[in-house]
């Protein structure tokens, strides 16, 4: 059985996680996970915008999890 984005969001694995883009694709199967750490968002805003645009154009959901939850 496939594990979907919606199931991940509804799980309480990371209580503060939030969906950043692609709300229409919540039933998409999760086939892989990429963890991208951006330490200084002020200096890296352009990179983050490019990443979000890339994912949005391809209907790839992006979930944000606070640093406190995965360390």
Gaussian input, Z-matrix of N, CA and C with variables (Angstrom, degrees):
# hf/3-21g

backbone

0 1
 N
 C     1     B1
 C     2     B2     1     A1
 N     3     B3     2     A2     1     D1
 C     4     B4     3     A3     2     D2
 C     5     B5     4     A4     3     D3
 N     6     B6     5     A5     4     D4
 C     7     B7     6     A6     5     D5
 C     8     B8     7     A7     6     D6
 N     9     B9     8     A8     7     D7
 C    10    B10     9     A9     8     D8
 C    11    B11    10    A10     9     D9
 N    12    B12    11    A11    10    D10
 C    13    B13    12    A12    11    D11
 C    14    B14    13    A13    12    D12
 N    15    B15    14    A14    13    D13
 C    16    B16    15    A15    14    D14
 C    17    B17    16    A16    15    D15
 N    18    B18    17    A17    16    D16
 C    19    B19    18    A18    17    D17
 C    20    B20    19    A19    18    D18
 N    21    B21    20    A20    19    D19
 C    22    B22    21    A21    20    D20
 C    23    B23    22    A22    21    D21
 N    24    B24    23    A23    22    D22
 C    25    B25    24    A24    23    D23
 C    26    B26    25    A25    24    D24
 N    27    B27    26    A26    25    D25
 C    28    B28    27    A27    26    D26
 C    29    B29    28    A28    27    D27
 N    30    B30    29    A29    28    D28
 C    31    B31    30    A30    29    D29
 C    32    B32    31    A31    30    D30
 N    33    B33    32    A32    31    D31
 C    34    B34    33    A33    32    D32
 C    35    B35    34    A34    33    D33
 N    36    B36    35    A35    34    D34
 C    37    B37    36    A36    35    D35
 C    38    B38    37    A37    36    D36
 N    39    B39    38    A38    37    D37
 C    40    B40    39    A39    38    D38
 C    41    B41    40    A40    39    D39
 N    42    B42    41    A41    40    D40
 C    43    B43    42    A42    41    D41
 C    44    B44    43    A43    42    D42
 N    45    B45    44    A44    43    D43
 C    46    B46    45    A45    44    D44
 C    47    B47    46    A46    45    D45
 N    48    B48    47    A47    46    D46
 C    49    B49    48    A48    47    D47
 C    50    B50    49    A49    48    D48
 N    51    B51    50    A50    49    D49
 C    52    B52    51    A51    50    D50
 C    53    B53    52    A52    51    D51
 N    54    B54    53    A53    52    D52
 C    55    B55    54    A54    53    D53
 C    56    B56    55    A55    54    D54
 N    57    B57    56    A56    55    D55
 C    58    B58    57    A57    56    D56
 C    59    B59    58    A58    57    D57
 N    60    B60    59    A59    58    D58
 C    61    B61    60    A60    59    D59
 C    62    B62    61    A61    60    D60
 N    63    B63    62    A62    61    D61
 C    64    B64    63    A63    62    D62
 C    65    B65    64    A64    63    D63
 N    66    B66    65    A65    64    D64
 C    67    B67    66    A66    65    D65
 C    68    B68    67    A67    66    D66
 N    69    B69    68    A68    67    D67
 C    70    B70    69    A69    68    D68
 C    71    B71    70    A70    69    D69
 N    72    B72    71    A71    70    D70
 C    73    B73    72    A72    71    D71
 C    74    B74    73    A73    72    D72
 N    75    B75    74    A74    73    D73
 C    76    B76    75    A75    74    D74
 C    77    B77    76    A76    75    D75
 N    78    B78    77    A77    76    D76
 C    79    B79    78    A78    77    D77
 C    80    B80    79    A79    78    D78
 N    81    B81    80    A80    79    D79
 C    82    B82    81    A81    80    D80
 C    83    B83    82    A82    81    D81
 N    84    B84    83    A83    82    D82
 C    85    B85    84    A84    83    D83
 C    86    B86    85    A85    84    D84
 N    87    B87    86    A86    85    D85
 C    88    B88    87    A87    86    D86
 C    89    B89    88    A88    87    D87
 N    90    B90    89    A89    88    D88
 C    91    B91    90    A90    89    D89
 C    92    B92    91    A91    90    D90
 N    93    B93    92    A92    91    D91
 C    94    B94    93    A93    92    D92
 C    95    B95    94    A94    93    D93
 N    96    B96    95    A95    94    D94
 C    97    B97    96    A96    95    D95
 C    98    B98    97    A97    96    D96
 N    99    B99    98    A98    97    D97
 C   100   B100    99    A99    98    D98
 C   101   B101   100   A100    99    D99
 N   102   B102   101   A101   100   D100
 C   103   B103   102   A102   101   D101
 C   104   B104   103   A103   102   D102
 N   105   B105   104   A104   103   D103
 C   106   B106   105   A105   104   D104
 C   107   B107   106   A106   105   D105
 N   108   B108   107   A107   106   D106
 C   109   B109   108   A108   107   D107
 C   110   B110   109   A109   108   D108
 N   111   B111   110   A110   109   D109
 C   112   B112   111   A111   110   D110
 C   113   B113   112   A112   111   D111
 N   114   B114   113   A113   112   D112
 C   115   B115   114   A114   113   D113
 C   116   B116   115   A115   114   D114
 N   117   B117   116   A116   115   D115
 C   118   B118   117   A117   116   D116
 C   119   B119   118   A118   117   D117
 N   120   B120   119   A119   118   D118
 C   121   B121   120   A120   119   D119
 C   122   B122   121   A121   120   D120
 N   123   B123   122   A122   121   D121
 C   124   B124   123   A123   122   D122
 C   125   B125   124   A124   123   D123
 N   126   B126   125   A125   124   D124
 C   127   B127   126   A126   125   D125
 C   128   B128   127   A127   126   D126
 N   129   B129   128   A128   127   D127
 C   130   B130   129   A129   128   D128
 C   131   B131   130   A130   129   D129
 N   132   B132   131   A131   130   D130
 C   133   B133   132   A132   131   D131
 C   134   B134   133   A133   132   D132
 N   135   B135   134   A134   133   D133
 C   136   B136   135   A135   134   D134
 C   137   B137   136   A136   135   D135
 N   138   B138   137   A137   136   D136
 C   139   B139   138   A138   137   D137
 C   140   B140   139   A139   138   D138
 N   141   B141   140   A140   139   D139
 C   142   B142   141   A141   140   D140
 C   143   B143   142   A142   141   D141
 N   144   B144   143   A143   142   D142
 C   145   B145   144   A144   143   D143
 C   146   B146   145   A145   144   D144
 N   147   B147   146   A146   145   D145
 C   148   B148   147   A147   146   D146
 C   149   B149   148   A148   147   D147
 N   150   B150   149   A149   148   D148
 C   151   B151   150   A150   149   D149
 C   152   B152   151   A151   150   D150
 N   153   B153   152   A152   151   D151
 C   154   B154   153   A153   152   D152
 C   155   B155   154   A154   153   D153
 N   156   B156   155   A155   154   D154
 C   157   B157   156   A156   155   D155
 C   158   B158   157   A157   156   D156
 N   159   B159   158   A158   157   D157
 C   160   B160   159   A159   158   D158
 C   161   B161   160   A160   159   D159
 N   162   B162   161   A161   160   D160
 C   163   B163   162   A162   161   D161
 C   164   B164   163   A163   162   D162
 N   165   B165   164   A164   163   D163
 C   166   B166   165   A165   164   D164
 C   167   B167   166   A166   165   D165
 N   168   B168   167   A167   166   D166
 C   169   B169   168   A168   167   D167
 C   170   B170   169   A169   168   D168
 N   171   B171   170   A170   169   D169
 C   172   B172   171   A171   170   D170
 C   173   B173   172   A172   171   D171
 N   174   B174   173   A173   172   D172
 C   175   B175   174   A174   173   D173
 C   176   B176   175   A175   174   D174
 N   177   B177   176   A176   175   D175
 C   178   B178   177   A177   176   D176
 C   179   B179   178   A178   177   D177
 N   180   B180   179   A179   178   D178
 C   181   B181   180   A180   179   D179
 C   182   B182   181   A181   180   D180
 N   183   B183   182   A182   181   D181
 C   184   B184   183   A183   182   D182
 C   185   B185   184   A184   183   D183
 N   186   B186   185   A185   184   D184
 C   187   B187   186   A186   185   D185
 C   188   B188   187   A187   186   D186
 N   189   B189   188   A188   187   D187
 C   190   B190   189   A189   188   D188
 C   191   B191   190   A190   189   D189
 N   192   B192   191   A191   190   D190
 C   193   B193   192   A192   191   D191
 C   194   B194   193   A193   192   D192
 N   195   B195   194   A194   193   D193
 C   196   B196   195   A195   194   D194
 C   197   B197   196   A196   195   D195
 N   198   B198   197   A197   196   D196
 C   199   B199   198   A198   197   D197
 C   200   B200   199   A199   198   D198
 N   201   B201   200   A200   199   D199
 C   202   B202   201   A201   200   D200
 C   203   B203   202   A202   201   D201
 N   204   B204   203   A203   202   D202
 C   205   B205   204   A204   203   D203
 C   206   B206   205   A205   204   D204
 N   207   B207   206   A206   205   D205
 C   208   B208   207   A207   206   D206
 C   209   B209   208   A208   207   D207
 N   210   B210   209   A209   208   D208
 C   211   B211   210   A210   209   D209
 C   212   B212   211   A211   210   D210

   B1=1.4455
   B2=1.5334
   B3=1.3052
   B4=1.4593
   B5=1.5315
   B6=1.3142
   B7=1.4647
   B8=1.5189
   B9=1.3201
   B10=1.4537
   B11=1.5229
   B12=1.3247
   B13=1.4603
   B14=1.5258
   B15=1.3165
   B16=1.4723
   B17=1.5271
   B18=1.3208
   B19=1.4613
   B20=1.5267
   B21=1.3250
   B22=1.4606
   B23=1.5209
   B24=1.3311
   B25=1.4595
   B26=1.5269
   B27=1.3328
   B28=1.4632
   B29=1.5244
   B30=1.3304
   B31=1.4639
   B32=1.5224
   B33=1.2646
   B34=1.4690
   B35=1.5268
   B36=1.3385
   B37=1.4616
   B38=1.5282
   B39=1.3221
   B40=1.4627
   B41=1.5202
   B42=1.3171
   B43=1.4695
   B44=1.5270
   B45=1.3175
   B46=1.4727
   B47=1.5225
   B48=1.3418
   B49=1.4604
   B50=1.5290
   B51=1.3383
   B52=1.4521
   B53=1.5227
   B54=1.3102
   B55=1.4497
   B56=1.5220
   B57=1.3183
   B58=1.4536
   B59=1.5336
   B60=1.3292
   B61=1.4601
   B62=1.5179
   B63=1.3173
   B64=1.4661
   B65=1.5278
   B66=1.3133
   B67=1.4627
   B68=1.5242
   B69=1.3247
   B70=1.4576
   B71=1.5297
   B72=1.3066
   B73=1.4652
   B74=1.5221
   B75=1.3177
   B76=1.4655
   B77=1.5230
   B78=1.3202
   B79=1.4635
   B80=1.5237
   B81=1.3142
   B82=1.4608
   B83=1.5219
   B84=1.3230
   B85=1.4601
   B86=1.5281
   B87=1.3140
   B88=1.4641
   B89=1.5221
   B90=1.3209
   B91=1.4609
   B92=1.5195
   B93=1.3138
   B94=1.4546
   B95=1.5126
   B96=1.3039
   B97=1.4637
   B98=1.5210
   B99=1.3201
   B100=1.4607
   B101=1.5160
   B102=1.3019
   B103=1.4589
   B104=1.5183
   B105=1.3271
   B106=1.4549
   B107=1.5136
   B108=1.3195
   B109=1.4569
   B110=1.5171
   B111=1.3086
   B112=1.4554
   B113=1.5195
   B114=1.3351
   B115=1.4584
   B116=1.5192
   B117=1.3112
   B118=1.4594
   B119=1.5239
   B120=1.3423
   B121=1.4626
   B122=1.5221
   B123=1.3156
   B124=1.4678
   B125=1.5272
   B126=1.3138
   B127=1.4596
   B128=1.5233
   B129=1.3142
   B130=1.4558
   B131=1.5319
   B132=1.3074
   B133=1.4655
   B134=1.5166
   B135=1.3175
   B136=1.4511
   B137=1.5280
   B138=1.3342
   B139=1.4636
   B140=1.5256
   B141=1.3188
   B142=1.4646
   B143=1.5270
   B144=1.3300
   B145=1.4674
   B146=1.5230
   B147=1.3261
   B148=1.4664
   B149=1.5275
   B150=1.3261
   B151=1.4617
   B152=1.5261
   B153=1.3345
   B154=1.4636
   B155=1.5281
   B156=1.3187
   B157=1.4665
   B158=1.5249
   B159=1.3302
   B160=1.4567
   B161=1.5334
   B162=1.3327
   B163=1.4630
   B164=1.5285
   B165=1.3074
   B166=1.4503
   B167=1.5279
   B168=1.3173
   B169=1.4629
   B170=1.5233
   B171=1.3087
   B172=1.4650
   B173=1.5251
   B174=1.3463
   B175=1.4700
   B176=1.5211
   B177=1.3159
   B178=1.4648
   B179=1.5302
   B180=1.3196
   B181=1.4709
   B182=1.5264
   B183=1.3135
   B184=1.4649
   B185=1.5193
   B186=1.3132
   B187=1.4643
   B188=1.5233
   B189=1.2998
   B190=1.4568
   B191=1.5288
   B192=1.3200
   B193=1.4641
   B194=1.5217
   B195=1.3150
   B196=1.4587
   B197=1.5282
   B198=1.3046
   B199=1.4684
   B200=1.5146
   B201=1.3240
   B202=1.4546
   B203=1.5264
   B204=1.3166
   B205=1.4575
   B206=1.5161
   B207=1.3191
   B208=1.4572
   B209=1.5203
   B210=1.3030
   B211=1.4620
   B212=1.4951
   A1=109.19
   A2=116.11
   A3=121.90
   A4=110.91
   A5=115.69
   A6=122.21
   A7=106.65
   A8=116.84
   A9=120.91
   A10=112.35
   A11=114.73
   A12=121.38
   A13=109.59
   A14=116.24
   A15=120.70
   A16=110.87
   A17=117.42
   A18=120.88
   A19=111.11
   A20=116.74
   A21=119.91
   A22=110.81
   A23=116.64
   A24=120.23
   A25=111.90
   A26=117.20
   A27=121.10
   A28=112.63
   A29=116.40
   A30=118.82
   A31=106.95
   A32=117.08
   A33=120.45
   A34=110.73
   A35=115.14
   A36=120.76
   A37=111.50
   A38=116.06
   A39=122.74
   A40=107.32
   A41=119.11
   A42=122.44
   A43=114.86
   A44=118.73
   A45=120.57
   A46=113.78
   A47=118.45
   A48=118.42
   A49=109.57
   A50=114.55
   A51=119.03
   A52=109.82
   A53=115.43
   A54=121.92
   A55=108.15
   A56=117.35
   A57=121.60
   A58=110.56
   A59=117.69
   A60=121.80
   A61=110.56
   A62=115.83
   A63=125.38
   A64=113.23
   A65=116.91
   A66=121.37
   A67=113.16
   A68=117.40
   A69=120.15
   A70=113.27
   A71=118.33
   A72=121.18
   A73=113.19
   A74=117.67
   A75=120.33
   A76=113.66
   A77=117.93
   A78=120.23
   A79=112.69
   A80=116.02
   A81=121.19
   A82=109.72
   A83=115.73
   A84=120.99
   A85=110.12
   A86=116.10
   A87=120.97
   A88=107.51
   A89=115.97
   A90=120.85
   A91=111.87
   A92=116.70
   A93=120.87
   A94=109.46
   A95=115.52
   A96=121.24
   A97=108.15
   A98=115.34
   A99=121.45
   A100=107.50
   A101=117.01
   A102=121.33
   A103=107.15
   A104=115.13
   A105=120.96
   A106=107.25
   A107=115.04
   A108=120.83
   A109=108.78
   A110=116.27
   A111=121.03
   A112=106.73
   A113=116.16
   A114=120.51
   A115=113.34
   A116=117.99
   A117=120.50
   A118=108.77
   A119=115.86
   A120=121.19
   A121=112.87
   A122=118.13
   A123=120.45
   A124=110.10
   A125=117.16
   A126=120.78
   A127=112.57
   A128=117.81
   A129=121.43
   A130=113.38
   A131=117.74
   A132=120.82
   A133=111.21
   A134=118.33
   A135=121.37
   A136=111.24
   A137=117.88
   A138=122.03
   A139=110.58
   A140=117.08
   A141=121.92
   A142=110.64
   A143=117.17
   A144=121.21
   A145=111.74
   A146=116.19
   A147=120.51
   A148=109.96
   A149=116.96
   A150=121.32
   A151=111.15
   A152=116.92
   A153=120.35
   A154=111.53
   A155=117.06
   A156=120.36
   A157=110.40
   A158=117.22
   A159=122.07
   A160=111.01
   A161=115.95
   A162=120.80
   A163=111.46
   A164=116.96
   A165=121.56
   A166=111.30
   A167=117.40
   A168=121.81
   A169=112.10
   A170=117.73
   A171=122.12
   A172=113.27
   A173=116.10
   A174=122.12
   A175=112.53
   A176=115.97
   A177=122.04
   A178=107.82
   A179=118.05
   A180=119.83
   A181=111.83
   A182=115.46
   A183=122.04
   A184=107.44
   A185=115.67
   A186=121.99
   A187=107.79
   A188=115.37
   A189=121.18
   A190=109.01
   A191=115.60
   A192=122.31
   A193=107.28
   A194=116.45
   A195=119.04
   A196=110.66
   A197=114.52
   A198=121.85
   A199=112.07
   A200=117.56
   A201=122.06
   A202=112.64
   A203=116.76
   A204=119.71
   A205=114.33
   A206=118.89
   A207=118.19
   A208=113.74
   A209=118.70
   A210=121.17
   A211=110.81
   D1=135.09
   D2=-177.85
   D3=-75.82
   D4=143.45
   D5=175.08
   D6=-99.10
   D7=123.74
   D8=-173.52
   D9=-101.97
   D10=167.46
   D11=176.86
   D12=-60.65
   D13=-41.33
   D14=179.64
   D15=-60.69
   D16=-43.84
   D17=179.16
   D18=-62.53
   D19=-39.40
   D20=177.82
   D21=-63.70
   D22=-45.18
   D23=179.78
   D24=-64.35
   D25=-36.32
   D26=-178.87
   D27=-78.38
   D28=-21.01
   D29=176.35
   D30=-68.70
   D31=157.96
   D32=178.85
   D33=-100.63
   D34=25.65
   D35=-179.16
   D36=-58.80
   D37=-45.25
   D38=177.57
   D39=-129.37
   D40=91.57
   D41=-172.05
   D42=-56.54
   D43=-30.09
   D44=-176.99
   D45=-97.61
   D46=7.92
   D47=-179.45
   D48=-69.95
   D49=152.02
   D50=179.91
   D51=-142.54
   D52=148.94
   D53=176.92
   D54=-80.49
   D55=125.89
   D56=-177.15
   D57=-91.19
   D58=-46.39
   D59=178.76
   D60=-142.12
   D61=165.13
   D62=171.64
   D63=74.95
   D64=53.11
   D65=179.82
   D66=-67.58
   D67=-21.31
   D68=-177.63
   D69=-79.21
   D70=-8.00
   D71=-176.50
   D72=-113.26
   D73=34.04
   D74=-175.15
   D75=-67.71
   D76=-22.55
   D77=179.94
   D78=-89.38
   D79=8.59
   D80=177.90
   D81=-69.79
   D82=136.36
   D83=177.47
   D84=-68.44
   D85=138.38
   D86=174.94
   D87=-82.17
   D88=118.23
   D89=-178.37
   D90=-108.77
   D91=-13.21
   D92=179.82
   D93=-172.93
   D94=159.89
   D95=-179.39
   D96=-129.80
   D97=136.49
   D98=174.88
   D99=-120.06
   D100=127.74
   D101=176.30
   D102=-102.96
   D103=121.03
   D104=179.65
   D105=-121.17
   D106=118.43
   D107=179.92
   D108=-99.58
   D109=126.65
   D110=176.97
   D111=-120.91
   D112=104.22
   D113=-173.28
   D114=-70.51
   D115=-49.24
   D116=-176.91
   D117=-115.21
   D118=89.37
   D119=-175.38
   D120=-59.96
   D121=-30.99
   D122=-178.74
   D123=-61.55
   D124=-41.98
   D125=-179.56
   D126=-81.64
   D127=-19.43
   D128=-174.29
   D129=-109.22
   D130=16.01
   D131=-175.94
   D132=-57.45
   D133=-41.51
   D134=-179.22
   D135=-59.67
   D136=-43.72
   D137=177.96
   D138=-61.63
   D139=-44.36
   D140=-179.81
   D141=-62.87
   D142=-42.23
   D143=177.95
   D144=-62.27
   D145=-40.92
   D146=178.81
   D147=-65.00
   D148=-43.20
   D149=178.29
   D150=-60.35
   D151=-46.48
   D152=-179.84
   D153=-64.55
   D154=-40.00
   D155=178.43
   D156=-63.59
   D157=-45.34
   D158=178.83
   D159=-57.35
   D160=-49.02
   D161=-178.47
   D162=-67.14
   D163=-40.04
   D164=-179.83
   D165=-62.49
   D166=-43.66
   D167=179.99
   D168=-64.26
   D169=-24.85
   D170=-177.80
   D171=-107.16
   D172=9.48
   D173=-178.93
   D174=55.49
   D175=42.47
   D176=177.17
   D177=-99.38
   D178=116.61
   D179=178.78
   D180=-64.31
   D181=142.06
   D182=176.02
   D183=-122.07
   D184=125.12
   D185=179.79
   D186=-115.04
   D187=134.80
   D188=178.97
   D189=-105.09
   D190=131.10
   D191=178.47
   D192=-125.57
   D193=130.93
   D194=-178.40
   D195=-66.70
   D196=150.86
   D197=-178.56
   D198=-56.41
   D199=-35.63
   D200=-178.40
   D201=-62.37
   D202=-26.37
   D203=-174.17
   D204=-85.18
   D205=-24.79
   D206=-176.87
   D207=-110.51
   D208=2.98
   D209=174.22
   D210=-104.78

